[in-house]
Structures are given as structure tokens and as C-alpha cells.
Amino acid sequence: MMKTPQDIILKPLVTEKGTMDAALGKYCFKVDERATKTEIRLAVEKLFDVKVVSVNTIRYDGKLKRQRSALGRTASWKKAIVSIATEAKDVTYLTKGGKSAKISGKYKTSIEEFGFGQ
């Protein structure tokens, strides 16, 4: 079964530390526990049209919780910290006849959907 990017990236994590890291091009997401770093990279590139440089993942186990005499556990989850390329470089290449052509960077340098700007 093929996973869609919406199945892999569950929601963005907006925290105080994550907001400060967004200025450096690092964004935090809550992701599917079975997702690999490659799947996370492809999902972010497809959803937000950015160039991903690196992906770091952290797995959190559920905490033990007690309610009266019943002992339970909260759900475990996985967090991904995605670093994107913040410098869109222009690409120069030679065309037929030896003339040089220039194309501007094709990827965005930030993710505006987070609700805070840079």
C-alpha cells in the first residue's frame, strides 16, 4: 500500500524552540511512527515545494499515567526535524551556440504554512 504525504506528515509542531529554529530553516513535524527518513524527506518536498537538506527523527515512548486504581499509558509518537535549503541559488548553463542561460532557484526558502514569518 502506497502512503501519501498526508499519511506521513501528521501535523506541524509549533513550539517556542521550533519557532526559533524556523529562522534557521529547521521545521518540526509529528510524523507516522513507521515512516522512514527518506519517506519524510519526499513527503515534505512534495507538500511544501522545498529542498530538504537533512532529516532527524526522535521517537517518544508513551508516559505512564494513573487514574485512581487504573494504570495506563499515553500514546507513543515520532517527531521529525527537517532542515531545508534556505539559499535558492541561480543555475547557469550553456545553451546551443555557446550562450549562457540563467534560471532562478526553483525551490522556496521557507515554509509559510506554519503561521509565522521570517
SVG drawing of the C-alpha trace seen along z (x, -y; Angstrom):
<svg xmlns="http://www.w3.org/2000/svg" viewBox="-10 -38 40 40">
<polyline fill="none" stroke="black" stroke-width="0.4" points="0.0,0.0 1.4,-3.4 1.5,-6.1 0.5,-9.6 2.4,-12.6 -0.6,-13.4 -0.3,-10.0 3.3,-10.5 3.3,-14.2 0.5,-14.2 0.8,-17.8 3.4,-20.6 4.7,-21.1 4.7,-24.8 6.7,-25.3 8.9,-28.1 12.1,-26.3 10.7,-25.2 9.8,-28.8 13.3,-30.0 14.7,-27.1 12.4,-28.0 14.6,-31.1 17.5,-28.8 15.5,-26.6 14.6,-23.8 10.9,-22.7 9.4,-20.2 6.6,-17.7 4.7,-15.0 5.0,-12.0 3.8,-8.5 5.8,-6.1 6.6,-3.7 7.8,-6.4 11.5,-6.4 13.7,-9.4 13.5,-9.0 9.7,-8.9 9.6,-12.0 12.0,-13.9 10.0,-13.1 6.7,-14.0 7.9,-17.4 9.4,-18.2 6.1,-17.3 3.8,-19.0 5.7,-22.3 7.8,-22.5 11.1,-23.0 14.5,-21.3 15.2,-19.2 18.8,-19.1 18.5,-16.7 16.0,-14.8 16.5,-14.0 13.9,-11.8 13.1,-11.3 10.9,-8.5 8.9,-9.3 7.5,-6.5 4.2,-7.0 4.2,-8.1 2.7,-6.0 -0.5,-7.7 -2.6,-6.7 -6.3,-7.5 -7.4,-6.2 -6.5,-2.5 -6.2,-2.1 -2.7,-2.3 -2.4,-3.3 0.0,-4.7 -0.3,-7.7 0.3,-7.1 3.8,-7.0 4.7,-9.2 7.6,-10.2 8.9,-13.7 10.9,-14.8 13.1,-17.8 13.5,-18.8 16.3,-21.1 15.6,-22.9 17.8,-24.8 17.4,-28.5 19.5,-29.8 18.0,-29.4 20.9,-29.5 20.6,-30.6 21.6,-27.9 23.7,-28.9 24.2,-26.6 25.4,-26.8 22.8,-26.6 23.1,-25.7 25.5,-28.1 27.6,-28.6 25.4,-31.3 24.9,-31.1 21.4,-31.0 20.3,-31.6 17.4,-30.0 16.4,-31.3 16.2,-28.8 13.2,-26.6 12.5,-25.8 11.1,-28.0 13.4,-29.0 10.8,-28.8 7.5,-27.2 4.9,-29.9 2.1,-27.4 3.4,-27.4 1.7,-30.6 4.7,-32.7 7.0,-34.5 10.7,-35.2"/>
</svg>
